[in-house]
Every structure is written in C-alpha cells, then in structure tokens.
Amino acid sequence: MSSQMLPDIIQALKPYLKEHSSPGYDNHHIACGIIWDCAKKMSYLDFYRAWHTQTSNLSVESRRSP
C-alpha cells in the first residue's frame, strides 16, 4: 500500500469504528487494526489531517484519476 493511499484508507474505515454491536463488531476490530497500521506509517500531522478531513466520494475518486 502506498503512502499516498493512507489518508483515503483512514477516511474509508472511520465509519466502522462507530459499530460496537454484532455483527459489525468484527468490522470494528478489523478497521481499528488497519487504521493503527496506517497511523504508524504516517506523521502525526498527516494522520491528524486524514482523520479530521471530511472527504466526499467524488473528491476521493478525482484524486485517483490521472
């Protein structure tokens, strides 16, 4: 996974952190693990920006297009 994708991954997985009841509970733990791995590969400032940025699907898709 490239470092440029990390903010998009964090944004995509944030909604799963709100799920604490089954059946979404497994998704919560998986998302936590992936976000934690992303955070370890980013500076604090980059993670902060990724976490607090509200990104729409349209803007994410437009960043992926060449």
N, C-alpha and C positions, 0 to 999 in steps of 0.2 A: 504494500500500500504506500502510495507516495505521500509525502508530507503536505502537498497541496490539497489532498483529499480529506485530511483530518478534520478541518472545520465542517465540511459537509457531512461527514460521518457523525460528528457530535450533534449537529442540528437534526439529523435524521433519527437519532436514537433517543434524544431528550424526552419525547412523549412516552417512551416505555418506562421511564423512571417513575412515572406517576402511578403505574399499575402495581398494586401491592396485594391484590387478591387473586386467587386462582381463576382462570387458567393463565392470566397474564403474569403471574408471579415469576415463572421461569424466564419469561422475556425480560423482566426487570433485572434479574441477576445477570443474564447474558449481556444486556445493554450496559450495565454497570461495569462489567469486566472489559468490554470493548472500549468504553469511554475512558476508563482508567488507563488502558494501554495507550490510547491516543494522547492522553494528558501527559504521560511520561515522555512522549516524543516531542512535546511542544514546550515553548517557553510559557511562563505564567501569563504574560501579556497576550500571546497568541491564543491560549486556551480561554482566557477571560473574554476576549473579543468573540471567539467562536461560540462560547456559552451564552453571551448576552446579546448577540446579534439576532434579530428577527429576520429570517430568510424565507422568502416565498419559493415555491417550487419553480416558478418561472425564472427567477434570478439564479437559482442553482443550475438549472438547465442551460441558461445562457452562458454561464461561466465555463461549462464543459464543452461548448461548441467552439470549434477552431475559428 
